[in-house]
Amino acid sequence: QLQLVESGGGLVQSGGSLRLSCTASELALKDYDIGWFRQAPGKEREAVSCISALGGPRKYADSVKGRFTISRDTAKNTLYLQMDNLEPEDTAVYYCAVDVTFQTQCVLVGPAYEYWGQGTQVTVSS
């Protein structure tokens, strides 16, 4: 059964960095569009970034452009989200998700993704 597992969350001071990881079982991440999303308490889930299958384009929400970097290690079958210059507004539970349908490129839209991980908490203190 397909499972996504996030890790790497934690508590960090404003301006600090964290790297989130997402591993998958029963699926080669390189073959699919993968996204990172987040949800803060009392707020709706929002898209953070996505990476398209097979070397396609990467996209970022305006709020994280220039600070976050999405990448994929094919050999380790792992997705990463490098988060630099973190701000208290980045505090949220972060989820990775996979779109198992075949699209021309990834989209920053949650309903496009069929499988989700359990999330990892990121807390940024001021």
Phi, psi and omega per residue, in radians:
Q1 nan 2.373 -3.114
L2 -1.142 2.256 3.086
Q3 -2.365 2.422 3.030
L4 -2.008 2.344 -3.113
V5 -2.266 2.099 3.094
E6 -1.632 2.671 3.044
S7 -2.710 2.958 3.069
G8 1.798 -0.079 3.109
G9 -1.232 2.988 3.127
G10 2.911 -2.912 3.132
L11 -1.827 2.271 -3.115
V12 -2.501 2.658 3.102
Q13 -1.395 2.721 3.079
S14 -0.947 2.354 -3.081
G15 1.615 -0.190 -3.126
G16 -1.435 -3.044 -3.078
S17 -2.313 2.658 2.991
L18 -2.517 2.676 3.018
R19 -2.159 2.061 3.088
L20 -1.584 2.568 3.090
S21 -2.167 2.654 3.088
C22 -2.432 2.072 3.098
T23 -1.934 2.718 -3.096
A24 -2.293 2.500 2.999
S25 -1.885 2.598 3.074
E26 1.148 0.351 -3.109
L27 -2.791 2.390 3.061
A28 -1.597 1.923 -3.027
L29 -1.043 -0.505 -3.089
K30 -1.120 -0.339 -3.052
D31 -1.609 0.006 -3.035
Y32 -2.373 2.776 2.986
D33 -1.311 2.297 -3.113
I34 -2.178 2.454 -3.134
G35 -2.238 2.710 2.955
W36 -1.953 2.350 3.123
F37 -2.303 2.878 3.091
R38 -2.556 2.706 3.098
Q39 -2.464 2.100 3.089
A40 -1.616 2.733 3.132
P41 -0.978 2.258 3.108
G42 1.344 0.080 -3.123
K43 -2.108 2.815 3.086
E44 -1.331 2.716 3.046
R45 -1.113 2.463 3.111
E46 -2.312 2.635 3.095
A47 -1.356 2.497 3.123
V48 -1.926 -0.898 -3.066
S49 -2.849 2.787 3.007
C50 -2.605 2.760 3.121
I51 -2.297 2.303 -3.065
S52 -1.412 2.774 3.133
A53 -1.142 2.664 2.943
L54 0.937 0.768 3.052
G55 1.370 0.247 3.117
G56 -1.269 -3.053 -3.021
P57 -1.141 2.741 3.031
R58 -1.957 2.568 -3.112
K59 -2.316 2.676 -3.136
Y60 -2.400 2.538 2.967
A61 -1.166 2.592 -3.117
D62 -1.000 -0.582 -3.079
S63 -1.186 -0.295 -3.086
V64 -2.095 -0.061 -3.131
K65 -1.004 2.354 -3.135
G66 1.475 -0.198 3.133
R67 -2.015 -0.594 -3.105
F68 -1.900 2.593 3.096
T69 -2.366 2.207 3.089
I70 -1.710 2.461 3.123
S71 -2.660 2.951 -3.085
R72 -2.461 2.300 3.060
D73 -1.816 1.845 -3.058
T74 -1.133 -0.724 -3.097
A75 -1.081 -0.632 -3.118
K76 -1.648 -0.055 -3.093
N77 0.893 0.843 -3.044
T78 -2.299 2.446 3.042
L79 -1.812 2.483 3.137
Y80 -2.172 2.692 2.945
L81 -2.330 1.826 3.073
Q82 -1.467 2.117 -3.080
M83 -2.038 1.999 -3.139
D84 -2.012 2.806 3.127
N85 0.871 0.857 -3.086
L86 -1.135 2.584 -3.126
E87 -2.150 2.711 3.109
P88 -0.949 -0.525 3.131
E89 -1.183 -0.214 3.090
D90 -1.445 -0.117 3.130
T91 -1.067 2.173 -3.083
A92 -3.127 2.995 2.905
V93 -1.562 2.259 -3.099
Y94 -1.836 2.349 -3.113
Y95 -2.164 2.499 2.909
C96 -1.806 2.675 -3.092
A97 -2.585 2.655 -3.122
V98 -2.158 2.434 3.053
D99 -1.776 1.909 -3.065
V100 -1.553 0.000 2.983
T101 -1.536 2.837 -3.053
F102 -1.772 2.022 -3.135
Q103 -2.063 2.875 3.131
T104 -1.253 -0.492 3.079
Q105 -2.843 2.835 -3.096
C106 -1.240 2.787 3.139
V107 -2.269 2.622 3.123
L108 -1.617 1.024 -3.109
V109 -2.381 2.065 -3.052
G110 -1.007 -0.819 -3.084
P111 -1.072 -0.219 3.110
A112 -1.289 -0.232 -3.033
Y113 -1.849 2.302 -2.995
E114 -1.675 -0.514 -3.073
Y115 -2.121 2.410 -3.047
W116 -2.294 2.602 3.007
G117 -1.454 -3.091 -3.069
Q118 -1.543 -0.227 3.078
G119 1.671 2.708 3.058
T120 -2.372 2.383 -3.043
Q121 -1.437 2.303 3.005
V122 -2.085 2.169 3.130
T123 -2.182 2.181 -3.137
V124 -2.010 2.069 -3.127
S125 -1.616 2.602 -3.119
S126 -1.558 nan nan
